[in-house]
Amino acid sequence: EPLAARLQAVRAQMDEIAGQQAAGQRRPRIVTIQGDEDIEFAVLQKVMYTVNQGGFDDIALAVLKKA
């Protein structure tokens, strides 16, 4: 629930900014999720689902390779 609430607030802010820009141009809502190898896949799936349900249709995963 905290993630969903925060996403809703961010989306509202993004929509407000978009409304002040050129009319008729819908900007994509992009989210990048960063994690490490210790995150369980089931948790990642839940986060991705929550993000998508929050109205963000472009989800990217950031992967950092250890040196």
Long-range contacts (C-beta under 8 A, 24 or more apart in sequence): 3-47, 3-50, 3-51, 4-50, 4-53, 4-54, 7-31, 7-50, 7-51, 7-54, 7-55, 7-56, 8-54, 11-54, 11-55, 11-56, 28-57, 28-58, 29-55, 29-56, 29-57, 29-58, 30-56, 30-58, 30-59, 30-60, 31-56, 31-58, 31-59, 31-60, 32-59, 32-60, 32-61, 32-62, 33-59, 33-60, 33-61, 33-62, 34-61, 34-62, 34-64, 35-61, 35-62, 36-64
